[in-house]
Amino acid sequence: MQEQCWQKRGGDERAISLTCSHASLHCRMSDTGRESVPPPRPTLPRVDPDNTIRILLATDNHIGYLERDPVRGQDSVNTFKEILQLAVKHDVDFVLLAGDLFHENRPSRDCLYQVIALLREYTLGDKPIQVELLSDPADGKAAGYNFPAINYEDPNLNVAIPVFSIHGNHDDPQGAGPEGALCALDVLSASGLINYMGKFDLPLSEADAQTSGIVIRPVLLRKGTTHLGMYGVGNVKDQRMHFELRSNRVRMYMPRNKDEWFNILLLHQNRVRHGPQESVPEGMFDDSVDLVVWGHEHDCRIVPEPVAGKPYYITQPGSSVATSLADGESIEKHVALLQIQGKEFEMKPIPLRTVRPFVLEEVVLSEAAEEEDFNLNDQIAVSKFLKSRVNALIEQANKLWDDRNTRAVEEGDEPLPRMLPLVRLKVDTTGVSEMSNPIRFGQEFQGRIANPRDVLVFHRAKKSTRSAKVTIDEPELSIDDPELSISEKLSKVRMQTLVKEYLAAQELQLLGEAGMSDAIQMFVEKDDSHAIQSHVSTALRALMKGVQANGEVDEGELDDVLVKVREQHEKQYVEQSKAGKSAKGKAKATGDGSDASADSMMMDMDGGHSDLDFDDEGSDGPSQRKKTAPKKLSAAKAPAKKAPARGRGKKAVESEEEEAIDLDNIEDDDEEDEPAPKPTKRTNRAATSNLPPKKAPAKRGSASKTKESTQSTLAFTSSGRTSTRAAASRAKGKMANTVCISADCG
């Protein structure tokens, strides 16, 4: 067997039979020390059919996309059928797919039925297989079954054109372990229609995740003197792939004489950079790779591109069906005929004829109005101009179809009936006050284009009205001043200041900075675990009501409407906060006992965090604690007025941002309280618990009895404590009623 010729790459283990190569950005292990020289041009000077492997290359078929659409529902299936027909026409040795065969992880029965029928129609037959399998046919087979992983090695199947495929991010396995991680490709593999490669099990525990990496075992093929190794890597999260490559934990098992093999790497990851670790750099792969087939990106860049400083090429076939009306999808769709002979290869792009022509254009209405001389406020004139542009795009798309048909007829193929094109007109409406409904506009093109509902898309140029923001990971805070010492920074740290500075450094699109700052402050300082969730829910509901109040909003104007509604809510929040501070300040200035102040202190008693200092009922505390009982007893017996709340009750009404704070969770400080006015009226225990003690001593037994009674009352009323929202609503104004929690209340 060929595996016996394998060896360990790297280190001192070159003599053992099975090993791997570690692909890393910083460390690339190679036995021969291949220099990074520019690769030769991918051409074959002379083709020897007996020693040339012919492959049809495609990716991102997305079968099932818009399958319920009456016009575009069968587009993905028709194109996949054309790909299989091209494989038969060009007499390829096998078909190679780089992920996303299906658009959904759980394709419908209709999708599965049509794919199975097409694979059976075009890939099964009596044609002899010209490529010999050298790797283990049981490598990657279904667990618990005896049939091989490579379908043409099964004596019970007659395979004419094998199909090899990895999974993508749309049809990836779900679950963990060999029995749970299944996808639609597993069904096709078990049915003997597809050779599923590039699948590896996810770690089942955190300990396994720290030690295990990504292991890539190749499918080794030979035709004459040409040796081919295919290394498939199904889609994983880009962050994990980035980490595994940087950590040198991607292991590629390669033959000992790897320089005599043509090595293809198939992967399905982000190629375009979306973030620090949300893409895979092109230069991260082992130098032993000759060609990288890149899936997932939909724009067609199928002509092999060299990588700077690396000896391999990258080809990006792109999708075979347009799944979004973006610029990259408007490029003509292709598959490729890949021919490999020895260490040389040649790739011939083949245009797909069953793909709808897609044309896209962008216009700026303000500029068009100057060129065409029409009034932007005249809706009839604007609609007339837009209709003329759409009609021109339809003619352009139809011409593309006719030219495609002409080329096909010249090559001996039959002409195809014209398909309805995809047309997208992006309109910049900056400076335009009103636009027509794009759906109603598209109805006039029903039967002429395939996407009448979204032919128009409106957008406006965003104007930067705020100062430049810093990055979210490194906001500039006041405590970052290099001139401050550590002690000065510590003395200056205030949670409220840090939160406001951090939020001010971000671009909040839906939530206001002031309200979010207050919610975070309540979460951190007041230990209110629901503060942020409640604020976000309330703010989003208010935002949705504000947007709905504007009536029907176009997609292009949605951002502007959201900004206006958010700014309006933020302004109202700040005004309410100032009004709350002013009202509470007046209440404190009068000095008389208000119901709101008494109620705030009453809520503090409900929470059980008062300055009565009641710990264990049966414990023997210090003598100072025992003296407090008769003092408070005498205060309870004396008639008292409703005293103004002090300490925390006073603090709780200072600002709007603290009105929503759960006052139950704040502790008092008796040592800082000032004496209350002389009691002249009977009130609840919350109002009288902080009265100054009388000098007349009380009996020890009476104090003990009062202490027990008070404790039982507090424990009983905990079931009736008010919610944070109710407490906040009562704290906004003066209260008309006072709740009595005394044991003497009826």
N, C-alpha and C positions, 0 to 999 in steps of 0.2 A: 504494500500500500504506500501511497505517496506520503502519508503522515510520518512515516519512519524517517524521512529525509529532512524533517523539520528540526530546527535547533533554537536554542535560547538566544535572544537578541539582547545584548547589553550585559554588563557584569561579567562574572566568571563562569557562567553556566552555559557555555556554548556547546557543551557535549550532550545535553539532555535532548530528548526527542521533541517535546512540545513546549512551546514558550510563546512569548508575545513581544510586541513592540509597543512602547509607550509614546503616544502622540501628545506633545505638549508644546506650549508657546515658548518656553524657556529651554527645554531639553529635548532634543531629537536624537535618539540613539540609532545608529546605523553601522553595520559591519564594515561597509566599504568606504564610509566617509564621503558619500557623494557630494560633490560641490554644487552649490546653488547657481547653476548657469542657466541662461535663457533656453527654454526648450525648443526643439526644432519645430518647424511648421508642420501642422497636422495634415499631411498629405501622404498618399501611397503612390510612389512612382510606378509600380507595376503590381497589379492585383493577381494573386494566385488563388483561385477559388478553393483548392484543396486545403490551403493553409490560412484562409481568411474567415474569421468569425463575423457574421452579419447579424446586427442587432437593430431592432426598431425601438427607439428611445422616446418615451412620453412620460408625462407626469401631470398630477392635479386634474384628473378627469371629472371629479365632483359629480358623479352620477347621482341623480335625485334632486339636483338644484332646481327650485321652482317647479317641481313636478306637478303641482296643482294648477299651474298657469295654463290657460287654454291655448296660448300661442307658443310659449317658450318651454312648455313642460317636457318635451321630448328632445330638446337640443342636446343635452349631455349624453343621452343614450345614442342618438344618431351619430354623434361625433366619435363615441367609443366604437361603434360599429364600423365607422370609416377607418379607424386606426387598425382594427383587426383585419379589415379588408386590405389595407396597405401592407400589413405583415405577410398576407398570402401573396399579394401581387409581387412584392420584392423578394419573395422566397428567403425570408430571414431564418436564422437558426433559432432565435427566441425573441421574445418581447420583454423589455425591461421598463418597469414602472417605478417612479420615485415618490410614491405616497399620494394620499387623498384620492383613492379610487372612488370612494363614496363621499357624498357631501355630509352625511350624518353618521354618527357612531352607530345608530340603530336604523339602518335603511329600511324602507317600507318593503312589504312583500312584493309589490310590483317591481321595485328596483332590483331586488334579489332575483326575482324570476327572470327579468330581462337580461341581467348580467350573466346568469348561469346559462341561459339559452344561447346568448351570443358566444360565450366561451366554448360551449359544447359544439356550436355550429362551425367555428373557425379555427379552433385549436386542437380538436381531436381528429384523428384520421390515421391512415396507414403510411404516411410519409415517414421515412426513416430519420432518426435523429443523428445529426452529423457531429455533435459535440459530445465528448466523453466526460463523464463525471469522475473526478479524481478524489474529491473529498468524501467523507463518510456520509452515505445517503441517509443514515439514521440521525445525523446531527440536526436537531431542530424538529424531530418528528413529534406527533401528538403523544402526550404522556399516557401510558397504559395501553397503547396499541402498537401493532407490529408493522403496519404499512410504512414505507419510507417517506421522508419529507419531500423528496424530489419525485414528482409524479411520473416522469417517464422511466424511472427505475422500478416502478410497480408493474409486474408482469400482467396484472389484470386490467391495465389501462393501455389504450392505444393513443398516444399523444403525438401529434404532428408538429405543433409549434408550442413549446413550453412558454409560460408566462411567469416571470419573476417579479416580485413586488415587495416593497416595504410599506409600513403604515405611515400615515401622516397625522396631523393634529386633528383632522375631522373624523377619521375612522380608526383612532388609536384604541388599544385594549383598555378595558375598564376592570378594576379589581387588582388583587395582588396574588402572587404565587402562580405556579404553572396551571392550576385548575381554575382560578378565579379571573385571571387577566385574559379575557377573550374579546375578540372583535369580529367584524364581518369577514375579514380575510381568513380567520381561523375556520370559518364555515366553508369558504371556497377551497381552502387547503385540504380540509378533511374530505371534501367531495372530489379531490383529485383534479381540480381545474386550475389552481394557481399554486405556485411555489412561494410560500410566505417566508421571507428572510428578514434579518435585522431585528428580530424580537428578542428581548432579554427581560428577565424577571426583575421586578422591583424588590428592594429589600423589605423584609417583613418586620423588622425591628430597627430601633434607632442604633443599636450596636452594629447591626449588619450594614446600615447606611454609612457608618463611619469607616468601615473597612473595605466594603465592596465598591467597585467602580463599574465602568462599562466595558464589557468584554465583546469583542467583535471577532467572530469566526467566519472565515470566508467560504464561499462556494467556489470550488476549484474546477475549472473546465479545460479541456484540451481539444483542439482540432488540428490535426496534422502536427506541424511544428510550432503552432501558436498556443501558448499557455495563458489562460485568463483567470484572474482572481477577482471575485466580486465581494466587496465588503459593505454590507448594508447596515445602516443605523437608523432605526425607526425614530419617529419624533419623540423627543423628551422636552421638558421645559428648558427654555433657552438659558435660564439662570443655572440650572443644573449642568447642562452641557458645557457652559462656560467654566463652571467650577471644576468639572471633571477634567477638562483639557488643561486648565491652569495647574491643577493639582497632580498632573501626570498620572491620572488614573484611567485613561482610555487605553486599553490593551488590545492590540491588533495581532492576531496569530497569523504569521506569514511563513511561506516555505523558506527553506534554507537558501536556495538559489533564487531569491526574490527578484534579483536584477534580470532574470530571464523571463519573468512573468510580467504581463501587462495588468496592472492593478487599477480597478475602478472602485471608487468610494461613492456610495449613494447615501444621501442624507436629506432630511426634511426639516430645515430650521430657518429662522430669520437670517437673511443675508444683509438686509438694510438695517442700519443701526437705529434702534428705537430707544435705547437707554444704555447705561453703563454696562449691563450684563444681559441685555435682551436681544443679543444677536451673537452669531459665531463669526469671528474674524476669518478672513479667507486664508490667511497664512498660518493657521494653527495645525495643519495636518502634516503627517509624516512625509518625508521626502521620497519614500518608496512608492507613493501614490502617483499614478500617471494621469488620471482623469477623475475629476470630481463632478458628479451629476447632482445638481442642486435643485431640490424640490421646494415647494411652499411659496416661492415668489411667483406671481402670476404674469409679470411682464416677460415677454419672450426675448431672451438673449441666448439663443441656441447656438450661435457661432462660438466655438471655444475661445475663451479669453485667457491669456497667460496671467500668472500671478507674480508680482514683483518679488524677486529674490527667491522664488520657489521653482522647482522643475516640473510642475504639473499645470494642467489647464483646468478651467471650470466652464461647464456648460449649464445653462439654465433654460430648459425647454419652455417653461411657463405653462399656464393652464390651457386646457383644450376647450374651455367654455368660459365666457365672461360672467363672473359672479358679482361684479360691481362695475358701475359706470364711471370708472376712473381713467386717468390718462394711460396708465400702464396696460389696461385691458384693451385699449384701442389699437395696439400694435398687432399686426397680422399673426395669427396663431400658426404654429408649426409643430411637427414632430421631426425626428431625424433618423436617417439611416446611418448607423455607425458601423464602420468596417475596421477590423483590427487584424493586423498581420505582424506577428512577432512583437516588437516594441513600438511599432508605428501604427497610426490610426488616421482615419479620414472620416469626416462627418458631412453628410449631405442633408441640408434642411428640406423638408417636404411640407408645403403649405396644405392646410386643412380646408377642404372645400365646403364642408357642411357647417362651418361656423358662420353665424350671422355677421354681416359687415357692421362695424361699429365706428361711427364718426362722432367727433366731439369738437366743440368750439366754445370760446369764451368771448363775450362782448361786454364792453363798459358803456352803459346807456348814456352817461353824460358826454362821452366822447362821440358816440354814434349820433347823438342829437345834433352836435355841432357839424359833423360831416354830412349827415342826411338832411339837416335843416328841419327838424320837427320839435314840437314843444313837449318837454318831459311831463307836464301836467295834463296833457291830452292823452287819455287812455286809449282812444281809438287809434291815434297815430302810433303810440308805442306798440300796441298789439299788432298793428299792420307791419311794422318793422320787424318784430320778432317772428311773425309768420313767414315773412320773406326769407329770414335767415334759416328757419327750420326747413322750408321748401328747398333751399339751396343745399342744405346738408343731406336731405333725402336724395336729391339728384346725385350728389357726390357718392353716397353709399351705393346707389344702384349702379353707378359707373364702375365702382370697385368690383361689384359682383359680376358685371358683364366682362370686365377685363379678366377676372379669374376664370370664367367660363371659356373665354377665348383661348387662354393658355392651355386649359385642359383639353380642348378640342384639338389643338395643335399637337398635343402629346398622345392623341388617340383615345382620349376618354370621352364619355358621353356628357353633354351639357346638363346641368341641373336646373330645375325651375327656380325662379328668383324667390328668395326669402325676404320677409319683412325685415328691414334693418333696425339696428339700435341707434338712436339719435339722442344726444345730450347737448343742450345749450345752457351754458352757465352764464348767468346775467348778473353783472355788478350793478346794484341799484343804489349806489351811494348818491345821496342828494335827491332821490326820488321819494316823494311822500307817500305815494299809493301805487300799488300794482294789482293787476288782475289775478284771479284765481288760477294757479298753474294747472290744476286738474281739469277745470273747465276749458282752459286753453288747449290742453292736449286732446280733448274729445273731438276736436275738429280734424285730427289726424288719425282717427280710428280707422283701421284697415290699411293704413299706409306705412305705419311703423309698428314695431313690436312692443314698444314701451310708451304708450300715449300718456299714462298717468304721471310719469316722472321725466318727461322730455325737457321740462324747464326746471332749473334750480336757481333760486335767488340767493344772493349773498351781498354783504356790504363790506367795504374795506374797514377794518378795525382801526380806530384811532386810539393811540396810547395817551390816555388822560392822566395816568398816574406815573409817579416816578419809577425809575428802574428798580426792579426787585432783585434781591439777592437769591442765591440758590436755596432750595428748601433744606438742604442738608447742612448748610453753613450760614445761618442768619447772623447778622451783625447785631449784637446785643450791647446794652450799655455797660454790662460788667466785663465786656471784652476789651475795655480800654487798657492798653499796655502800660499806661502810666500809673495805674492803680496797683497797690500791693495786694497780696492775698487777703490780709485782714480787712482792708478797705472793701474789697470785692465781696467778702462774706458779710460785712455789715450792710452792704448796699443791696444784697439779694432780697427781692420781694417777689413772691410767686405771681402776684397780680401784674407787676411790671414786666416780668419775664414773659408771661403769657401774651400780654398785649403787644410787646415788641416782636415776639415770634410770629404772631398772627398778622401783624402789620407788614411783615416781610414776605407774606405769601399772597398769591393771587386767588382769593376766595371768590368763586363764581356764583354760588348759590346762597351761602351763609354769610351773615353780617359779622364783622370783626368784633363789635361790642358785645353782641349777644353770645357769640361763641366764647369770647373771653370770660364772660360771667359764668357760663356753664362749666368751662374747664376749671375756673377758680372754685366753684362749688364742689366739683368732683375731687379736687386736690385738697382744699383746705377744710371743707365741710364733710368730706367722706360720703357724699351723695352719689351712690353708684349709678343712679338713673338720671343724673342731671344732664349729661351730654345727649343721651338718647332722647330724653323728653324735649330738649331744646331743638335738636335736629328735626324730630317729628313735627313739632309745632311750627318751626320755621318753614319746612317744606310744604306743610298744608297751607300756611298763609301765602307762600310763594305761588302755589298752584291756583289758589283763589284769585290772587292778583293777576296772574296770567290769563285765567279764564274770564276775568272781568273785561279784558281787552277784546273779547270776541274771538273770532277765528284769526289765528296768527300764522303767517307764512313761515316756512322753514328757514328762509334766509333772514327773516326779521326776528326770529325767536331769541337769538342772543341779545339783541338790543332791548327787547321787551323784558327779558330776565334781568338785565343790568338795571333798567329803570325801576322795576318792581323791587329789586333787592335794595337799591339806594333809598327808595321811598320807605321801606320797612325799617331800614337802618336809621333813617332820620326820625321816624316815629318812635323807635326804641330809645334813642338818645333823648328826645324831648320828654318822653314819659319818665325816663330815669331822672332828668333834671326836675321835673314837676314833683316826682316822689320825694326827692331830696328837699325841695323847698317846703312841701307840706309837712314833712316830718320835722324840719327845722323850726317851723312855726309852732308845732305842737310842743316841742321841747322848750321853746322860749317862753311859753305861757306859764309853765311850772305847775299847772294844775293837773290832777290825775285824769288822764284820758282813758277811755275804754279800750282803745287800741293798745296802749301801753300795758294796761292790766292784762289784756288778752295775750299779748306777747309773752309776758311772764308766766301766765297760766300754761301756755304751750310748753314752756321750758320745764314746768313742773311735770307735765304729762310725760315727757320723755324720760323722766327719772334722772336727769343730770342737773340737779339743783345743788344749792349750797347748804342743804340740811345735813349733808355728810352722813347719811344712813347707810351703813355697810351691812354687817351681819347682825341679825336680830339678837342672837344669843351671845355675841362676843363681848369680852370685857375690854372696852376701849380705855384710853387714858382719861384721867379725871377731868381734863379740860373739855373733852367731848361730852361727858356726862352733864357738865354744867350748862351746856347749850340747850338741853331739853327743857328745864324749867323756864329759861328765858323765852323760848319760843312758845311754851304753853301759856305763859302770862300774856304774851302778845296775842295769842289766839283768843283768849278770854276777853280781852279789852275790845270795846267798840272802836272801829277804825273807818277812816275815809278811804276811798279808792285812791291809793297812792300811785304817783307816776312810776312807771317801770324804770329801773336803774340797771347799771351794768350792761349785761348782754342785751336786755330788752331795749335799752336805749340805742345800742349799737346796731341792732337788727334793722332799724328803720332809717338808717342814715342815707342809704342809696338804693336806687332801683335794682341794682345788680344783686343786692343782698336781700331784697324782698322775697325772692324765690328760694332762699336758703332754708333748709330744714332746721328750724331753731332748736329742735329736740336734741341735736347732736353737739351742741355747744356748751361748754362748761362755764360756770360762773366763777367769779373771784370775789369772795367776801371781803377781802382785805382792802379792795379798792372802792367798795360801795360807800356812798355818802348816806347819812341818816335821812330817813324819810320824814315827811310831816307828821305831826302828832295825830294818831288815829282817833277819829271821832265817829266812825261809822262801821258797821259790820260788813265784812266782805269775804271773799273766798280765801282759801289757804295760800294761794299763790301770791295774793297781794299782801298778806300779813306775815309770811314766813321770813321776810327781811326787815321787820320792824325792830327798832332798838329795844333791847331787853329792859325790863323794869328791875329795880333794885330789890324788890321784895322777894325773898327766897321761896321756892316751892318745895313741896314734899317730893322725896325721891321716888316713891311709889307712883305718885301722880305723873311725874315726868316719864317714868317707864311706860305707864299705860298710854300716855299721849303719843309716845314714840312708836309703840306698836300699832296704834290706831292709824297714825299717819302713814306708816309703811304699808299697811294693808290697803289703804286708799290708793296710794300710788301704784301698787301692783295691779289693783283692780282696774284703774282707769287707763292702763296701757293699751287695753283692747280698743279704747275709743279715741286714740290719738289721731289727729287729723293728718291728711296727706300733705306733702310739700306744696302741691298746687293750691290746696285750700288755705294753707297757712299764708302763702304769698298773697292770695286774693284778699284775705282779711287784713293783712299788713299794709295794704295800699291805702286804706282810708280809716276813718274812725269807726269803731265798732259800737253797735247799739246795744248789744247784749253781752253779758259776762257769764261765763260758765262757772258753776260752783262745783268744786271737787272735794269740798270739806266733808268730813264724816258727819257733821251736824246738818247737812242739807237734806231736805226731805227726800 
